[in-house]
Amino acid sequence: MESTVIRIGGAAGDGVQSAGLILAKSLSRNGLYISTYNYYQSLIRGGESWYQVRASENVVKNQGSGLDILIALNEDALNRHTNPGINEGGASPLSGIAIFDGEMITNYKKYQNIKYCPIPLRDIALKYDKNSLLKNTVALGATMAALGLGFDTFSGVIQEVFGKKGKVAELNVSAAKDGYDYYLKTYGIFKKLHPVNRKLYIASGGEAVGLGAVNAGMQMYFAYPMTPASSALHFFANHAKYNLFVKVTEDEISAINAAIGANYAGVRAMTGTSGGGFALMSEAVGLAGMTEVPLVIYEAQRPGPSTGLPTKTEQGDLNQILGAGQGDFPRIVLAPGNVTEAFDLAKEAFNLAAEYQLPVFIMSDLYLAEHVETLNNIDLTYKMEHGLIAQDNDPNFKRYEFTESGISKRAIPGQKGLMHNEDSDEHDEYGNVVSDEITDPKIRSLSMEKRMRKLETYKKNMPPTNAYRADGAENLIIQWGSTKGVVEEIVDDLIDEGFSIGALEINHVYPLNPDIAGHLKNRNRIIVVENNFSGQLNRLIKSEFLVKTEFIGKYDGEAFYPDELKARVRQMLNIQYENVKIGGDK
């Protein structure tokens, strides 16, 4: 697929992310599809940081592998991203043009296939303001010129971003225009992009989860800040117009218990965190399971164990989510594959929680949560499902009635004539504890079986598992979550190369849909791709469907790049061995 990849490199504090978002918005306003990648460290200032934007007239599904334009904000960035010997988790070095301040950066090695375009970024910026970050806007103006895009659309984005700062917007527009004119006069267009007359919207995964939750009628959000789940918290906090109550609690234990309390009271509430914070929530997840209170939990993964890599990505928490809370109780796990699915599955999660009266997890990761991409065909219509609610004064009301579906009517506090107990202890159909004086093993068994029947009921109503170009394919890649886009792209490429291959995209991760068994039949090879070391979904699939699979894992903190994953899959299709781990031994 024809696309253009632009990377802005610098250090924390250089305004890399802000410049990247302006670039992404500008390209989107030109009617181009975009997908970004945010690479940063935990340092507040210093260290290596970069922001990558991939743009195309066609839908782009990941950050891409090649690099066409580099905006280097310091010397390290220029040397690092032009050096073919450096491989940042699978990222390719520059093979295109490098835009940088030729007055400030003088110590660099020149490589072939790179056109060096020094521009007096700082000198131009100082004409308008002493703020050193103004040079970023000059560089972005030069980039718009290099891509042959008109200035007016870019100017509009700048005015929107800085509009509340008065004169600052005017200064940025003027500085950007000087950078635009300087580049055109000195170097000419590098690669002509053609604007498309269409209106596109962009969002990060965290924002999309937030927007989906609001669309689903969420009224309260409780969280303690933790990267990368904080992008959803920021969205909620910045959108008070949706009549949201947002509470930053003292810790994650308070957050999940507050969300349970709100849902028990009949309010749609949600909590969110990352793996380390979720470890503190585990006991309360069991409380929701025992009391059968609807609960939605947003869990955005990052590498562990412990603090791990707080600003990197991984899919390493599935085992934790499936095992959270002691004992057996039902839960549902959803894992969106892109920003649009993050919106859709957030909406679905609230209805599932209400209908089945159990915890529902939305599992994301740093890559999906914090990268921005084009929202495709979002549907704002929504039918809110409240599940089984008892009628006032029902003389036969049993809160935990032993039903065939496993789902019983619930009561909202204050409803007339529906007195019952809610307890974290095992209980009978009325909520009365069965283990105070003597344990009733029969009631315990019936209560356990009642709760677990919910999953069998849910399995009958699950949406079909999505297959991508898999009909008749000899080989099958299975993926879950944020690997969706990169897997689809390499499937397209490998089919073009003559391989018979397709993909199975699992965004309803637990329980696994029984229809997966049919997709696994008559395949020569089944390859599971995950951003973790141990193949957590791979183990689940093998145990559930008793099939032989092969595994490709990545656990260096970075997302898969198309070229590296394609090479591994191609190698696996040509050579007989079972486990390939990117960043480790086979």
Legacy VTK file of the C-alpha trace (Angstrom):
# vtk DataFile Version 3.0
C-alpha trace
ASCII
DATASET POLYDATA
POINTS 586 float
0.000 0.000 0.000
1.269 3.461 -0.902
1.762 5.536 2.241
4.056 8.159 3.726
5.694 7.837 7.135
6.919 10.923 9.007
8.779 10.826 12.315
9.514 13.687 14.698
12.458 12.881 16.962
13.802 14.716 19.993
13.899 14.553 23.771
11.193 14.731 26.404
10.404 18.399 26.836
11.103 19.226 23.181
7.404 19.204 22.297
7.638 16.045 20.208
4.161 14.719 21.005
2.459 18.105 20.572
4.100 18.554 17.191
3.121 15.031 16.210
-0.536 15.599 17.060
-0.594 18.829 15.030
0.916 16.928 12.108
-1.632 14.110 12.451
-4.540 16.570 12.563
-3.206 18.469 9.551
-2.898 15.349 7.425
-6.344 14.175 8.505
-7.854 17.558 7.602
-6.464 16.996 4.106
-8.692 13.915 3.885
-5.871 11.414 4.480
-6.147 8.357 6.691
-3.565 8.313 9.467
-2.108 6.019 12.106
0.485 7.137 14.654
3.034 5.715 17.077
4.083 7.457 20.276
7.561 6.423 21.506
8.586 8.058 24.777
10.390 7.432 28.042
9.350 7.969 31.658
11.699 10.949 32.034
10.009 14.336 32.261
12.902 15.941 30.399
15.655 14.362 28.330
15.986 10.864 26.968
14.884 9.700 23.543
11.399 10.404 22.268
9.713 10.295 18.880
6.292 10.483 17.323
5.485 8.799 14.020
2.620 9.540 11.647
1.700 7.333 8.697
-0.639 8.820 6.111
-2.339 7.546 2.967
-5.308 8.127 0.696
-6.346 4.588 1.693
-7.042 3.188 5.161
-3.823 2.668 7.150
-3.904 -0.016 9.821
-0.632 0.468 11.697
2.396 2.729 12.065
4.267 1.241 9.088
7.849 0.041 8.764
9.584 2.471 6.437
10.481 6.101 7.185
10.187 8.795 4.507
10.597 12.083 6.375
12.489 12.779 9.595
12.112 15.973 11.590
15.111 15.937 13.939
14.800 18.361 16.843
18.250 17.543 18.219
21.524 15.970 17.138
20.823 12.608 18.762
17.557 12.255 16.842
19.253 12.968 13.512
22.030 10.449 14.107
19.766 7.811 15.646
17.036 7.749 13.016
19.357 7.885 10.019
21.719 5.164 11.263
20.890 1.892 9.455
22.579 -0.054 12.268
19.993 0.988 14.838
16.768 -0.963 15.052
14.267 0.515 17.514
12.142 -2.536 18.220
11.694 -3.176 14.499
11.534 0.436 13.256
13.347 1.126 9.993
15.839 3.983 9.619
15.232 6.910 7.312
15.340 6.543 3.557
14.075 9.913 2.403
14.624 13.444 3.661
15.841 14.808 6.994
14.654 18.232 8.154
16.717 19.762 10.954
18.330 22.973 12.176
21.566 23.265 10.234
22.814 26.021 12.536
22.339 23.979 15.703
23.101 20.459 14.436
26.457 20.183 12.719
27.966 16.927 13.986
26.343 14.162 11.977
27.274 11.415 9.561
25.744 11.420 6.094
24.231 8.251 4.675
23.236 7.376 1.153
19.562 7.473 0.114
18.972 10.404 2.470
18.490 13.991 1.334
19.629 16.313 4.123
17.573 19.513 4.325
19.039 21.878 6.938
16.789 24.834 7.740
17.501 27.707 10.181
14.586 26.662 12.378
15.727 28.535 15.487
16.600 31.747 13.641
13.197 31.807 11.946
11.452 31.130 15.253
13.335 33.910 17.056
11.939 36.432 14.589
8.590 35.933 16.274
9.160 34.765 19.836
11.831 33.629 22.293
9.985 30.367 22.977
12.316 27.658 21.656
9.365 25.342 20.884
8.283 27.684 18.096
10.958 26.049 15.942
8.798 22.907 15.895
6.074 24.821 14.084
8.641 26.073 11.570
9.705 22.456 10.942
6.093 21.367 10.499
5.559 24.147 7.968
8.570 22.851 6.040
7.110 19.336 6.158
3.802 20.491 4.690
5.785 22.070 1.836
7.837 18.886 1.336
4.568 16.971 0.907
3.184 19.482 -1.573
0.176 20.250 0.631
-1.427 23.681 0.735
-0.702 25.947 3.700
-4.244 27.039 4.515
-5.420 23.753 6.016
-2.292 23.534 8.166
-2.781 27.151 9.237
-6.327 26.326 10.318
-5.111 23.506 12.551
-2.553 25.791 14.210
-5.215 28.416 14.874
-7.467 25.748 16.372
-4.712 24.330 18.615
-3.493 27.722 19.842
-6.775 29.611 19.447
-7.267 30.249 23.163
-3.798 31.777 23.458
-4.516 34.816 21.319
-1.385 36.225 19.742
0.435 32.893 20.139
-1.647 31.440 17.288
-0.698 34.324 14.966
3.003 33.932 15.787
2.885 30.209 15.109
1.116 30.679 11.784
3.689 33.283 10.685
6.639 31.116 11.752
5.138 28.070 10.013
4.652 30.063 6.799
8.305 31.118 6.832
9.343 27.464 7.232
6.952 26.461 4.450
8.304 29.109 2.047
11.944 28.455 2.948
11.649 24.751 2.201
9.869 25.220 -1.131
12.372 27.828 -2.291
15.422 25.833 -1.184
14.518 22.182 -1.790
11.217 21.804 -3.651
8.518 19.171 -3.138
9.834 15.808 -1.950
6.730 13.634 -2.258
3.414 14.995 -3.469
0.403 14.032 -1.380
-3.021 14.657 -2.854
-5.720 16.060 -0.559
-9.039 14.212 -0.641
-12.320 16.051 -0.178
-13.743 14.126 2.752
-14.201 14.691 6.466
-12.338 12.264 8.689
-12.147 12.042 12.468
-9.194 10.875 14.534
-8.928 9.676 18.122
-6.670 7.689 20.411
-7.754 4.335 21.774
-8.270 5.798 25.241
-10.409 8.599 23.839
-12.431 6.114 21.799
-13.124 3.984 24.892
-14.220 7.147 26.662
-16.460 8.245 23.822
-17.997 4.761 23.605
-18.634 4.706 27.350
-20.379 8.083 27.207
-22.422 6.905 24.223
-23.430 3.878 26.313
-24.797 6.086 29.088
-21.904 5.958 31.549
-22.396 8.587 34.265
-19.531 7.994 36.701
-15.848 7.159 36.283
-13.507 6.308 39.139
-9.760 5.892 38.681
-6.326 6.460 40.100
-3.990 7.776 37.356
-1.759 5.142 35.766
-0.189 5.049 32.326
-1.537 4.087 29.818
-5.106 4.028 31.158
-4.856 7.733 31.965
-5.735 8.736 28.404
-9.316 7.639 29.127
-9.276 9.485 32.466
-8.097 12.655 30.707
-10.898 12.325 28.165
-13.563 12.053 30.854
-12.081 14.888 32.920
-11.995 17.195 29.895
-15.581 16.501 28.825
-17.723 17.658 31.710
-20.327 18.717 29.123
-21.428 15.091 29.024
-22.674 15.431 32.633
-20.068 13.025 33.964
-18.968 12.588 37.542
-15.228 11.882 37.460
-13.455 11.011 40.696
-9.698 10.575 41.067
-9.596 8.282 44.091
-6.801 7.802 46.616
-5.971 4.371 45.168
-7.228 1.645 42.854
-8.978 -0.230 45.660
-11.200 2.776 46.285
-11.788 3.241 42.563
-13.190 -0.219 41.886
-15.246 -0.347 45.082
-16.774 3.044 44.274
-17.653 1.774 40.790
-19.246 -1.351 42.277
-21.267 0.784 44.684
-22.477 3.086 41.915
-23.526 0.172 39.700
-25.309 -1.483 42.616
-27.241 1.763 43.063
-28.327 1.645 39.412
-25.831 4.122 37.931
-23.701 3.125 34.945
-20.173 3.490 36.281
-16.736 2.322 35.191
-13.197 2.137 36.492
-9.861 1.922 34.699
-6.203 1.177 35.347
-3.145 -0.690 34.094
-1.752 -4.030 35.255
-0.058 -2.852 38.448
-3.129 -0.950 39.546
-5.408 -3.802 38.615
-3.452 -6.085 40.958
-4.951 -4.018 43.782
-8.436 -4.419 42.335
-8.464 -8.222 42.254
-10.308 -8.825 45.521
-13.050 -6.383 44.580
-13.527 -8.104 41.209
-14.518 -11.161 43.232
-16.975 -9.034 45.188
-18.675 -8.006 41.933
-18.715 -11.657 40.884
-20.308 -12.863 44.109
-22.878 -10.067 44.419
-23.560 -10.207 40.652
-23.269 -6.459 40.238
-22.690 -5.177 36.681
-19.175 -3.729 36.367
-17.055 -2.479 33.438
-13.279 -2.318 33.934
-10.931 -0.701 31.421
-7.494 -2.340 31.666
-4.724 -0.825 29.515
-1.678 -3.083 29.536
2.006 -2.202 29.798
5.030 -4.477 30.303
5.534 -6.029 33.725
6.264 -7.421 36.187
6.115 -4.725 38.871
6.659 -1.235 37.428
8.095 -2.889 34.308
8.299 -0.492 31.360
5.760 2.199 32.279
5.803 3.915 28.874
5.958 0.854 26.609
3.452 -1.660 25.288
2.684 -5.358 25.801
-0.209 -7.823 25.915
0.931 -9.528 29.091
-2.066 -9.201 31.422
-4.525 -11.731 30.013
-3.601 -14.380 32.586
-3.999 -11.788 35.330
-7.450 -10.745 34.124
-8.646 -14.337 33.791
-7.316 -15.267 37.237
-8.267 -12.139 39.172
-10.307 -12.829 42.305
-10.173 -16.086 44.225
-12.417 -18.936 43.246
-14.487 -19.503 40.140
-16.918 -16.912 38.848
-17.888 -15.729 35.363
-16.405 -12.733 33.571
-16.304 -11.440 30.004
-13.142 -10.098 28.350
-13.190 -7.862 25.269
-10.067 -6.667 23.433
-10.500 -4.061 20.670
-8.173 -4.351 17.695
-8.201 -0.694 16.663
-9.610 2.676 17.703
-12.971 2.089 16.018
-13.383 -1.234 17.828
-12.417 0.480 21.092
-15.448 2.713 20.632
-17.766 -0.144 19.646
-16.686 -2.594 22.350
-16.906 0.036 25.084
-20.560 0.463 24.169
-21.073 -3.292 24.090
-19.366 -3.792 27.455
-21.981 -1.812 29.378
-24.894 -3.752 27.920
-23.146 -7.063 28.560
-22.445 -6.114 32.177
-26.093 -5.156 32.698
-27.524 -8.185 30.923
-25.311 -10.832 32.528
-24.646 -9.077 35.862
-20.911 -9.704 36.000
-17.546 -7.964 35.473
-16.742 -7.083 31.863
-13.191 -6.133 30.935
-12.078 -3.934 28.053
-8.421 -4.836 27.499
-6.244 -2.362 25.650
-2.496 -1.692 25.743
-0.239 1.341 25.510
0.059 1.139 21.735
-3.689 1.207 21.194
-4.518 3.473 24.129
-2.087 6.241 23.208
-1.778 6.120 19.464
-4.079 8.138 17.225
-5.754 6.825 14.108
-8.701 7.545 11.852
-12.107 6.523 13.204
-13.893 4.504 10.522
-17.679 4.354 10.238
-18.550 4.879 13.884
-22.180 4.352 14.808
-23.506 6.696 17.493
-26.859 4.922 17.750
-27.238 2.856 20.899
-29.982 0.866 22.548
-29.365 0.709 26.275
-30.106 -2.729 27.737
-30.869 -2.786 31.452
-31.117 -6.537 31.885
-33.633 -8.219 34.202
-35.044 -5.705 36.670
-37.701 -6.821 39.152
-41.078 -5.105 39.364
-42.038 -3.288 42.568
-43.756 -5.397 45.215
-43.051 -8.700 43.466
-44.081 -11.282 46.104
-41.930 -13.970 44.454
-38.737 -11.878 44.167
-35.549 -13.849 44.737
-32.469 -11.783 44.026
-30.326 -14.829 43.240
-32.975 -17.138 41.867
-31.618 -20.368 40.393
-32.558 -19.835 36.750
-31.751 -21.884 33.672
-29.857 -18.949 32.128
-27.959 -18.183 35.330
-29.373 -14.647 35.268
-31.828 -13.529 37.915
-33.778 -10.314 38.378
-32.023 -7.593 40.318
-33.468 -4.754 42.326
-32.324 -1.163 42.494
-32.137 0.186 46.068
-35.362 1.969 46.908
-37.691 -0.239 44.913
-40.779 -1.066 46.945
-41.214 -4.477 48.473
-37.964 -6.002 47.206
-36.054 -6.542 50.432
-33.036 -8.845 50.093
-29.469 -9.268 51.297
-26.262 -8.434 49.392
-23.223 -10.154 50.831
-19.733 -11.172 49.794
-20.338 -14.552 51.481
-21.962 -17.429 49.639
-25.726 -17.158 49.867
-29.039 -18.704 48.929
-31.576 -17.354 46.424
-32.602 -14.559 48.825
-29.058 -13.528 49.624
-28.985 -15.155 53.032
-25.503 -16.364 54.013
-25.225 -20.168 54.004
-22.052 -20.612 56.067
-22.609 -18.899 59.430
-23.704 -21.743 61.693
-23.277 -24.654 59.310
-22.406 -24.700 55.628
-25.101 -25.895 53.258
-23.159 -27.770 50.531
-26.266 -28.213 48.361
-26.998 -24.479 48.234
-23.319 -23.738 47.641
-23.311 -26.054 44.635
-26.533 -24.652 43.238
-25.326 -21.061 43.645
-21.992 -21.779 41.974
-23.648 -23.572 39.064
-26.178 -20.748 38.722
-23.450 -18.112 38.334
-21.354 -20.148 35.927
-24.342 -20.868 33.643
-24.158 -17.223 32.583
-21.157 -18.023 30.378
-23.008 -20.804 28.580
-25.916 -18.434 27.992
-23.532 -15.760 26.724
-21.799 -18.170 24.349
-25.102 -18.794 22.588
-25.465 -15.072 21.926
-21.903 -14.082 21.047
-21.283 -12.289 17.742
-19.431 -14.400 15.152
-15.646 -14.335 15.235
-14.256 -12.181 12.451
-12.061 -13.861 9.849
-9.884 -11.831 7.490
-9.324 -13.332 4.028
-9.326 -16.797 5.621
-11.826 -18.674 3.431
-9.992 -21.627 1.908
-6.607 -20.475 3.234
-4.173 -23.258 4.049
-2.574 -21.306 6.883
-4.122 -19.161 9.595
-2.799 -16.390 11.839
-4.699 -15.857 15.075
-4.429 -12.465 16.780
-6.147 -10.544 19.542
-6.270 -6.877 20.434
-3.957 -4.276 18.957
-2.074 -6.643 16.625
-5.098 -6.563 14.290
-3.822 -3.887 11.906
-0.317 -5.247 11.445
-1.604 -8.802 10.935
-4.097 -7.702 8.287
-1.389 -5.838 6.396
1.053 -8.743 6.336
-1.730 -11.142 5.314
-2.395 -8.899 2.311
1.319 -8.813 1.456
1.843 -12.555 1.871
-1.180 -13.347 -0.317
0.333 -11.078 -2.974
3.537 -13.122 -2.651
1.619 -16.330 -3.329
1.083 -17.684 0.190
-2.279 -19.188 1.117
-2.981 -17.464 4.420
-5.684 -15.626 6.337
-6.320 -14.306 9.821
-8.710 -14.934 12.684
-9.338 -11.788 14.730
-10.403 -12.431 18.301
-11.772 -9.370 20.050
-14.122 -11.366 22.302
-11.314 -13.063 24.183
-13.167 -14.781 27.029
-15.074 -16.909 26.902
-13.820 -18.037 23.517
-16.551 -18.314 20.924
-17.343 -21.951 20.077
-17.388 -20.969 16.381
-13.584 -20.715 16.507
-13.416 -24.510 16.261
-14.794 -24.366 12.724
-12.223 -21.761 11.683
-9.380 -24.009 12.871
-10.324 -26.985 10.729
-8.342 -27.979 7.632
-5.423 -25.615 8.225
-1.857 -26.671 7.557
-0.453 -24.276 10.119
-2.003 -22.153 12.836
0.193 -19.285 14.025
-0.731 -17.212 17.076
0.731 -13.694 17.234
0.910 -11.898 20.586
2.825 -9.026 22.208
4.013 -11.166 25.129
6.581 -13.828 26.045
4.474 -16.816 27.000
1.665 -16.856 24.448
-1.201 -16.339 26.863
-4.018 -16.537 24.315
-2.128 -19.295 22.508
-2.293 -21.481 25.627
-5.995 -20.766 26.000
-6.725 -21.741 22.408
-4.716 -24.954 22.631
-6.431 -26.027 25.835
-9.912 -25.080 24.617
-9.787 -26.530 21.108
-7.020 -29.155 21.385
-5.163 -27.986 18.270
-1.495 -27.713 17.433
-0.380 -24.105 17.103
2.832 -22.168 16.605
3.648 -18.949 18.372
5.247 -15.623 17.481
5.768 -13.365 20.471
7.284 -9.943 20.970
8.164 -8.585 24.388
10.732 -5.808 23.945
8.247 -3.078 24.817
7.419 -2.144 21.229
4.506 -2.988 18.974
4.978 -5.231 15.943
6.193 -3.558 12.772
4.834 -5.000 9.502
8.192 -5.881 7.957
9.545 -7.733 10.997
6.344 -9.727 11.529
6.023 -10.553 7.843
9.604 -11.870 7.813
8.911 -14.094 10.826
5.686 -15.500 9.403
7.262 -16.073 6.004
10.151 -17.866 7.699
7.742 -19.991 9.713
5.780 -20.977 6.619
8.974 -22.080 4.894
10.812 -23.759 7.793
9.615 -26.339 10.309
9.898 -25.171 13.909
7.336 -24.238 16.472
8.248 -21.186 18.534
9.672 -17.920 17.298
9.991 -15.053 19.730
10.998 -11.639 18.518
13.556 -10.376 21.010
14.456 -13.908 22.131
15.684 -17.285 20.995
13.585 -19.689 19.021
LINES 1 587
586 0 1 2 3 4 5 6 7 8 9 10 11 12 13 14 15 16 17 18 19 20 21 22 23 24 25 26 27 28 29 30 31 32 33 34 35 36 37 38 39 40 41 42 43 44 45 46 47 48 49 50 51 52 53 54 55 56 57 58 59 60 61 62 63 64 65 66 67 68 69 70 71 72 73 74 75 76 77 78 79 80 81 82 83 84 85 86 87 88 89 90 91 92 93 94 95 96 97 98 99 100 101 102 103 104 105 106 107 108 109 110 111 112 113 114 115 116 117 118 119 120 121 122 123 124 125 126 127 128 129 130 131 132 133 134 135 136 137 138 139 140 141 142 143 144 145 146 147 148 149 150 151 152 153 154 155 156 157 158 159 160 161 162 163 164 165 166 167 168 169 170 171 172 173 174 175 176 177 178 179 180 181 182 183 184 185 186 187 188 189 190 191 192 193 194 195 196 197 198 199 200 201 202 203 204 205 206 207 208 209 210 211 212 213 214 215 216 217 218 219 220 221 222 223 224 225 226 227 228 229 230 231 232 233 234 235 236 237 238 239 240 241 242 243 244 245 246 247 248 249 250 251 252 253 254 255 256 257 258 259 260 261 262 263 264 265 266 267 268 269 270 271 272 273 274 275 276 277 278 279 280 281 282 283 284 285 286 287 288 289 290 291 292 293 294 295 296 297 298 299 300 301 302 303 304 305 306 307 308 309 310 311 312 313 314 315 316 317 318 319 320 321 322 323 324 325 326 327 328 329 330 331 332 333 334 335 336 337 338 339 340 341 342 343 344 345 346 347 348 349 350 351 352 353 354 355 356 357 358 359 360 361 362 363 364 365 366 367 368 369 370 371 372 373 374 375 376 377 378 379 380 381 382 383 384 385 386 387 388 389 390 391 392 393 394 395 396 397 398 399 400 401 402 403 404 405 406 407 408 409 410 411 412 413 414 415 416 417 418 419 420 421 422 423 424 425 426 427 428 429 430 431 432 433 434 435 436 437 438 439 440 441 442 443 444 445 446 447 448 449 450 451 452 453 454 455 456 457 458 459 460 461 462 463 464 465 466 467 468 469 470 471 472 473 474 475 476 477 478 479 480 481 482 483 484 485 486 487 488 489 490 491 492 493 494 495 496 497 498 499 500 501 502 503 504 505 506 507 508 509 510 511 512 513 514 515 516 517 518 519 520 521 522 523 524 525 526 527 528 529 530 531 532 533 534 535 536 537 538 539 540 541 542 543 544 545 546 547 548 549 550 551 552 553 554 555 556 557 558 559 560 561 562 563 564 565 566 567 568 569 570 571 572 573 574 575 576 577 578 579 580 581 582 583 584 585
